[in-house]
């Protein structure tokens, strides 16, 4: 059965997240980390609700870039790629 996440759980995940940027992120990670105390109740609530419900269509998009696993591998063989 689903156990709701606590604010402490969510805070730990946010603060341990790398400061990478994705084109689909509406807010950069560093801004979320800087404002975590204000945003935490809302993010925790959204996270718990999203685990109980199906994701809306707007949340079902991703940018996947295939990268060669190692330089020099055959670029015509799809098995030599990994999704990023």
Buried (B, 14 or more C-beta within 10 A) or exposed (E): EEEEBEBEEBBEEBEEEEEEEEEEEEEEBEEBBEEBEEBBEEBBBEBBEEEEEEEEEEEEEEEEEEEEEEEEEEEEEEEBBEEE
